[in-house]
């Protein structure tokens, strides 16, 4: 599994955990919901620049969600990141 396939999985997990709808994120990012849907269903992977936009969009909705997405995307659990502080 490449790093990009992880992005969709991380996004799905964060949206579920924080109760953020695909539509909410699409509005925050200024894009169509169909893009979010494709990423979440892993039928298409977001490009690297889209990952940055996802983080910025999530930050507008919930800072913690943005942090979790980044940690999951980078393939580390949030607990591991906390341990390194």
ABEGO torsion letter per residue (X at the ends): XBAAAAAAAAAAAAAAAAGBBAAAAAAAAGBBAAAAAAAAAGABBBBAAAAAAAAAAAAAABAAAAAAAAAAAAGBBAAAAAAAX
